[in-house]
Amino acid sequence: METQIEKSNSEYRLWLIVLKLRIRQSQIKAAVRVNEELLRLYWSMGHDIVVRQMETTWGSGFLQKLSRDLRSEFNEIKGFSVQNLYRMKQFYLFYTQDDTIRHQVGGEILSQPARKLQMAKNESDIILSQVARELEIHPIFQIPWFHHTVIFTKCETVQEAMFYVQKTIENGWSRAMLEHFIDAGLYAKQGKALTNFSRHLPEVQSDLANDVLKDPYDFDFLTLTEGYKEKELEDALTTNITKFLTELGQGFAYLGRQVPIKVGDTELFIDLLFYHTELRCYVVIELKATKFKFEHTGKLGGYVAAINHQRKKETDNPTIGLLICKDKDDVMAQYSLESSSQPIGISSFEISNLLPENYKSALPSIEEIEEGLKDID
């Protein structure tokens, strides 16, 4: 059992994890406020280029001319390159292809034909004054500009783009982190794990927990040989814990591997133990290098119950279990979840770059390399 000092240290570590998250989120929010005016300017410029058909009116060299004129007048301001002007146009076109977004940011005005807009002497002022309030609160104006350039050049739909916009706002993703998750296809995987959370967790926690888990997990950052064992998989994941945490997603705090827990007279060992800072609960992860079996759920459910009895505090939400297996039959997994009394999710994982089992024997030994070097001399 944990001593009072160990409990105190554990509580401090968990509080520190949450505090660091709050500081990171505060930093990104401050950057967004500074960036907000710039985004509104870029939106309005993109609108003018599209709605007033400026490229058609002034010819194919319009963006080059506009870039020269603006940089001549505002040489201390970056962002008026030809490429960035084109991105402003893309920015406006991409998000206004969706009627919902169009109306949310004042699209009923912005989508009027250019000839009607030109009837007003100062139509830009009219547009900006009427939609300013919507622009200030809409999510697309709450993330940095270069995050947007990643999103609207990599996403296929506005729905997918808005998913990444919201995730960036919620988690304070850097541009590199955002790009990683888009390239990894998070939109298609998020919330796809099979779970029984709706039956065993309060609605708010159930919805969030379902959103947190995904299927499949991409373990391509591992170097393993075909026929690997569960211990090898666990070793590789904990050796690459930073990349593993990135793949799991925002909020997972690593607490340990092969974590001992005593149940009656038996000492058991949990593969991986985490705490999720947003769910405010422990997460027990079991790894299986084989296809899913019914008995996997029962074993994981026992671990979840044990953590609830021995580690969970009154301020923590119920512990959840996540089984990550090499493959699964969805029907069998669903039946197993229906029979479990603990909140559990089941996902699979993928490793596409496995090395052949005999790859080591195909490599030259140190002695052979040294002998070869002598021949070169």
C-alpha positions as CSV (number, residue, x, y, z in Angstrom):
1,M,0.0,0.0,0.0
2,E,1.1,3.6,-0.6
3,T,2.5,5.5,2.3
4,Q,1.2,9.1,3.1
5,I,4.4,10.6,1.6
6,E,4.0,8.6,-1.6
7,K,0.3,9.7,-1.9
8,S,1.3,13.3,-1.3
9,N,4.0,13.1,-4.0
10,S,1.6,11.4,-6.4
11,E,-1.0,14.1,-5.9
12,Y,1.6,16.8,-6.4
13,R,2.8,15.2,-9.7
14,L,-0.8,15.1,-11.0
15,W,-1.4,18.7,-10.0
16,L,1.8,19.8,-11.7
17,I,0.7,18.0,-14.9
18,V,-2.6,19.9,-14.9
19,L,-0.9,23.2,-14.0
20,K,1.5,22.8,-17.0
21,L,-1.4,22.2,-19.3
22,R,-3.1,25.4,-18.0
23,I,0.0,27.4,-18.6
24,R,0.4,26.1,-22.2
25,Q,-3.3,26.9,-22.9
26,S,-2.8,30.4,-21.5
27,Q,0.1,31.0,-23.8
28,I,-1.8,29.9,-26.9
29,K,-4.8,32.1,-25.9
30,A,-2.5,35.1,-25.5
31,A,-1.0,34.5,-29.0
32,V,-4.5,34.1,-30.5
33,R,-5.6,37.5,-29.1
34,V,-2.7,39.2,-30.7
35,N,-3.3,37.4,-34.0
36,E,-7.1,38.0,-34.1
37,E,-7.0,41.4,-35.8
38,L,-4.6,40.0,-38.5
39,L,-7.0,37.1,-39.2
40,R,-9.9,39.5,-39.6
41,L,-7.8,41.6,-42.0
42,Y,-6.8,38.5,-44.1
43,W,-10.4,37.4,-44.2
44,S,-11.6,40.8,-45.5
45,M,-8.8,40.9,-48.1
46,G,-9.6,37.4,-49.2
47,H,-13.3,38.4,-49.5
48,D,-12.5,41.5,-51.6
49,I,-10.3,39.5,-54.0
50,V,-13.0,36.9,-54.5
51,V,-16.3,38.8,-54.4
52,R,-15.1,41.9,-56.3
53,Q,-13.4,39.5,-58.8
54,M,-10.3,41.6,-58.7
55,E,-8.1,39.2,-60.6
56,T,-10.7,39.2,-63.4
57,T,-11.0,43.0,-63.4
58,W,-7.3,43.9,-63.2
59,G,-5.8,40.8,-64.9
60,S,-3.6,37.9,-64.0
61,G,-0.8,40.1,-62.6
62,F,-3.1,41.6,-60.0
63,L,-1.7,39.8,-57.0
64,Q,1.9,40.7,-58.0
65,K,0.9,44.4,-58.3
66,L,-1.0,44.4,-55.0
67,S,1.9,42.8,-53.3
68,R,4.3,45.5,-54.6
69,D,2.0,48.4,-53.7
70,L,1.4,47.1,-50.1
71,R,5.0,46.3,-49.4
72,S,6.0,49.7,-50.7
73,E,3.6,51.4,-48.3
74,F,4.0,49.1,-45.3
75,N,7.5,47.8,-45.6
76,E,7.7,47.1,-41.9
77,I,4.8,44.6,-42.1
78,K,5.4,41.1,-43.3
79,G,2.6,39.1,-44.8
80,F,1.9,40.9,-48.1
81,S,3.9,38.5,-50.4
82,V,2.2,37.2,-53.5
83,Q,2.0,33.8,-51.9
84,N,0.3,35.1,-48.8
85,L,-2.2,37.1,-50.7
86,Y,-3.1,34.0,-52.6
87,R,-3.5,32.2,-49.3
88,M,-5.9,34.9,-48.1
89,K,-8.0,34.1,-51.2
90,Q,-7.8,30.4,-50.4
91,F,-8.7,31.1,-46.8
92,Y,-11.9,32.8,-47.7
93,L,-12.9,30.4,-50.5
94,F,-12.2,27.3,-48.4
95,Y,-14.4,28.2,-45.4
96,T,-17.2,29.8,-47.4
97,Q,-17.8,26.7,-49.5
98,D,-19.8,25.5,-46.5
99,D,-23.1,27.3,-46.0
100,T,-23.0,26.9,-42.2
101,I,-19.7,28.6,-41.9
102,R,-20.8,31.2,-44.5
103,H,-23.8,32.2,-42.4
104,Q,-21.9,32.0,-39.1
105,V,-19.4,34.6,-40.1
106,G,-21.9,36.9,-41.9
107,G,-22.1,35.0,-45.1
108,E,-25.6,36.3,-46.0
109,I,-23.8,39.7,-46.6
110,L,-20.5,38.3,-47.9
111,S,-22.2,36.1,-50.5
112,Q,-24.1,38.9,-52.2
113,P,-23.1,39.4,-55.9
114,A,-20.2,41.8,-56.4
115,R,-22.4,44.2,-58.4
116,K,-24.7,44.8,-55.5
117,L,-21.8,45.4,-53.1
118,Q,-20.3,47.9,-55.5
119,M,-23.4,50.0,-55.2
120,A,-22.3,51.0,-51.7
121,K,-19.6,53.6,-51.6
122,N,-18.0,52.1,-48.5
123,E,-19.2,48.5,-48.7
124,S,-16.1,47.2,-46.9
125,D,-16.9,49.2,-43.8
126,I,-20.5,48.0,-43.9
127,I,-19.5,44.4,-44.2
128,L,-16.9,44.6,-41.5
129,S,-19.1,46.5,-39.0
130,Q,-22.0,44.0,-39.4
131,V,-20.0,40.8,-39.0
132,A,-17.3,42.0,-36.6
133,R,-19.0,40.5,-33.6
134,E,-19.4,37.1,-35.4
135,L,-15.8,37.2,-36.5
136,E,-14.5,37.8,-33.0
137,I,-16.2,34.7,-31.5
138,H,-16.1,32.2,-34.4
139,P,-13.5,29.4,-33.9
140,I,-11.7,30.0,-37.3
141,F,-10.6,33.3,-35.9
142,Q,-9.1,31.9,-32.7
143,I,-6.1,30.0,-34.1
144,P,-2.9,31.4,-35.6
145,W,-2.6,32.2,-39.3
146,F,0.0,29.6,-40.2
147,H,-2.1,26.9,-38.5
148,H,-4.8,27.8,-41.0
149,T,-2.4,27.5,-43.9
150,V,-1.7,23.9,-42.8
151,I,-5.4,23.2,-42.3
152,F,-6.9,24.6,-45.5
153,T,-4.2,23.1,-47.7
154,K,-4.3,19.6,-46.2
155,C,-8.0,19.1,-45.3
156,E,-10.6,18.0,-47.9
157,T,-13.7,19.4,-46.3
158,V,-14.8,22.2,-44.0
159,Q,-16.0,19.7,-41.5
160,E,-12.6,18.1,-41.3
161,A,-11.0,21.5,-41.0
162,M,-13.3,22.6,-38.2
163,F,-12.4,19.4,-36.3
164,Y,-8.7,20.4,-36.3
165,V,-9.6,24.0,-35.5
166,Q,-11.5,22.9,-32.4
167,K,-8.7,20.5,-31.4
168,T,-6.1,23.2,-31.7
169,I,-8.1,25.6,-29.6
170,E,-8.8,22.9,-26.9
171,N,-5.3,21.5,-26.7
172,G,-3.0,24.4,-27.6
173,W,-1.4,22.5,-30.4
174,S,1.8,23.9,-32.0
175,R,1.8,24.0,-35.9
176,A,4.1,20.9,-35.9
177,M,1.7,19.0,-33.6
178,L,-1.3,20.0,-35.8
179,E,0.5,18.9,-38.9
180,H,1.4,15.5,-37.3
181,F,-2.2,14.8,-36.4
182,I,-3.5,15.8,-39.8
183,D,-0.9,13.6,-41.6
184,A,-1.8,10.7,-39.1
185,G,-5.5,11.0,-40.1
186,L,-6.8,11.8,-36.6
187,Y,-10.1,13.1,-38.0
188,A,-10.9,9.6,-39.4
189,K,-9.7,7.7,-36.3
190,Q,-10.9,9.9,-33.4
191,G,-13.9,8.4,-31.5
192,K,-13.8,5.2,-33.5
193,A,-12.8,2.8,-30.7
194,L,-15.5,0.4,-29.6
195,T,-16.5,1.2,-26.0
196,N,-19.2,0.6,-23.4
197,F,-18.7,4.1,-21.9
198,S,-22.3,5.2,-22.4
199,R,-23.5,2.4,-20.0
200,H,-21.0,2.9,-17.3
201,L,-20.0,6.6,-17.2
202,P,-21.9,9.8,-16.7
203,E,-22.9,11.4,-20.0
204,V,-20.4,14.2,-20.0
205,Q,-17.5,11.9,-19.2
206,S,-18.7,9.2,-21.6
207,D,-18.9,11.6,-24.5
208,L,-15.4,13.0,-23.8
209,A,-13.9,9.6,-23.2
210,N,-15.3,8.4,-26.5
211,D,-13.8,11.4,-28.3
212,V,-10.4,10.8,-26.7
213,L,-10.0,7.2,-27.9
214,K,-9.3,6.3,-31.5
215,D,-9.0,3.3,-33.7
216,P,-6.6,2.2,-35.1
217,Y,-3.5,3.6,-33.3
218,D,-0.4,4.1,-35.6
219,F,2.7,2.6,-34.2
220,D,4.9,3.1,-37.3
221,F,7.4,5.0,-35.1
222,L,8.5,1.6,-33.7
223,T,11.1,-0.7,-35.1
224,L,10.1,-4.3,-34.6
225,T,10.5,-7.6,-36.3
226,E,7.7,-9.8,-37.5
227,G,6.6,-12.2,-34.8
228,Y,7.3,-9.7,-31.9
229,K,6.0,-10.5,-28.4
230,E,4.0,-8.3,-26.1
231,K,7.0,-7.5,-24.0
232,E,8.9,-6.3,-27.1
233,L,5.9,-4.1,-28.0
234,E,5.7,-2.7,-24.5
235,D,9.5,-2.1,-24.4
236,A,9.4,-0.3,-27.7
237,L,6.5,1.9,-26.7
238,T,8.0,2.9,-23.4
239,T,11.4,3.5,-25.0
240,N,9.6,5.9,-27.4
241,I,7.2,7.2,-24.7
242,T,7.2,10.8,-26.2
243,K,6.0,9.6,-29.6
244,F,3.6,7.1,-27.9
245,L,2.0,10.0,-25.9
246,T,1.7,12.0,-29.0
247,E,-0.1,9.2,-30.7
248,L,-2.4,8.6,-27.7
249,G,-3.4,12.3,-27.9
250,Q,-3.5,15.4,-25.7
251,G,-4.1,14.9,-21.9
252,F,-2.4,11.5,-21.3
253,A,0.2,11.6,-18.5
254,Y,2.4,8.5,-18.2
255,L,2.6,7.0,-14.7
256,G,4.5,3.8,-15.3
257,R,4.7,0.3,-16.9
258,Q,4.3,-3.1,-15.3
259,V,2.7,-1.2,-12.3
260,P,2.3,-3.6,-9.4
261,I,-1.0,-3.9,-7.7
262,K,-1.9,-6.4,-5.0
263,V,-5.3,-8.1,-5.2
264,G,-5.9,-10.3,-2.2
265,D,-2.7,-12.4,-1.8
266,T,-1.8,-12.0,-5.5
267,E,0.5,-9.4,-6.9
268,L,-0.5,-8.4,-10.5
269,F,1.2,-6.1,-13.0
270,I,-0.6,-3.5,-15.2
271,D,1.0,-3.1,-18.6
272,L,0.7,0.7,-18.7
273,L,-0.9,3.2,-16.4
274,F,-1.8,6.8,-17.3
275,Y,-3.8,9.7,-15.9
276,H,-5.8,11.8,-18.2
277,T,-5.8,15.4,-17.3
278,E,-9.1,16.3,-19.1
279,L,-11.1,13.2,-18.1
280,R,-9.7,13.5,-14.6
281,C,-9.3,9.8,-14.3
282,Y,-6.8,6.9,-14.4
283,V,-6.5,5.0,-17.7
284,V,-5.3,1.4,-17.6
285,I,-3.9,0.2,-20.9
286,E,-3.4,-3.4,-21.8
287,L,-1.4,-4.3,-24.9
288,K,-2.0,-7.5,-26.9
289,A,0.3,-8.6,-29.7
290,T,-2.4,-11.0,-30.8
291,K,-6.0,-10.8,-32.1
292,F,-8.7,-9.8,-29.5
293,K,-10.1,-12.6,-27.3
294,F,-13.1,-12.6,-24.9
295,E,-10.8,-13.1,-21.8
296,H,-8.9,-9.9,-22.5
297,T,-11.8,-7.8,-21.4
298,G,-12.3,-9.7,-18.1
299,K,-8.6,-9.3,-17.2
300,L,-8.6,-5.5,-18.0
301,G,-11.9,-5.0,-16.1
302,G,-10.3,-6.5,-13.0
303,Y,-7.4,-4.1,-13.3
304,V,-9.8,-1.2,-13.6
305,A,-11.7,-2.2,-10.5
306,A,-8.5,-2.6,-8.6
307,I,-7.3,0.9,-9.5
308,N,-10.7,2.3,-8.4
309,H,-10.3,0.7,-5.0
310,Q,-6.6,1.4,-4.4
311,R,-5.6,4.6,-6.3
312,K,-8.7,6.6,-7.2
313,K,-9.4,9.6,-5.0
314,E,-12.8,11.2,-4.4
315,T,-12.0,14.0,-6.8
316,D,-11.1,11.5,-9.6
317,N,-13.7,10.3,-12.1
318,P,-14.1,6.5,-12.6
319,T,-11.1,4.7,-14.1
320,I,-11.4,3.5,-17.7
321,G,-9.6,0.7,-19.4
322,L,-8.2,0.7,-23.0
323,L,-7.3,-2.6,-24.7
324,I,-5.0,-2.1,-27.7
325,C,-4.7,-5.3,-29.7
326,K,-3.1,-6.3,-32.9
327,D,-6.5,-7.0,-34.5
328,K,-10.1,-7.5,-33.5
329,D,-13.4,-8.8,-34.7
330,D,-15.8,-6.0,-34.0
331,V,-18.8,-8.3,-33.3
332,M,-16.8,-10.3,-30.7
333,A,-15.4,-7.1,-29.2
334,Q,-18.9,-5.6,-28.9
335,Y,-20.3,-8.8,-27.2
336,S,-17.4,-8.8,-24.7
337,L,-18.0,-5.1,-23.9
338,E,-21.7,-5.8,-23.3
339,S,-20.8,-8.4,-20.7
340,S,-18.3,-6.1,-18.8
341,S,-19.3,-4.2,-15.7
342,Q,-16.3,-1.7,-16.2
343,P,-15.9,1.1,-18.7
344,I,-13.6,-0.2,-21.4
345,G,-12.6,0.7,-24.9
346,I,-11.1,-1.7,-27.5
347,S,-8.9,-0.5,-30.3
348,S,-6.4,-2.0,-32.7
349,F,-2.9,-0.8,-33.7
350,E,-1.0,-0.8,-37.0
351,I,2.7,-1.2,-37.7
352,S,3.4,-1.1,-41.5
353,N,7.2,-1.2,-41.4
354,L,7.9,-4.5,-39.7
355,L,11.3,-6.0,-40.3
356,P,11.6,-9.7,-41.3
357,E,12.4,-12.0,-38.4
358,N,15.7,-13.1,-40.0
359,Y,16.9,-9.6,-40.8
360,K,19.7,-9.7,-38.2
361,S,21.2,-12.9,-39.8
362,A,21.2,-11.1,-43.2
363,L,23.4,-8.3,-41.8
364,P,27.2,-8.6,-41.8
365,S,28.8,-9.1,-38.4
366,I,31.3,-6.7,-36.9
367,E,34.1,-9.1,-37.8
368,E,32.9,-9.3,-41.4
369,I,32.8,-5.5,-41.6
370,E,36.4,-5.2,-40.2
371,E,37.6,-7.9,-42.6
372,G,36.1,-6.0,-45.5
373,L,37.8,-2.7,-44.4
374,K,41.2,-4.5,-44.5
375,D,40.6,-5.5,-48.1
376,I,39.9,-1.9,-49.0
377,D,43.3,-0.9,-47.5
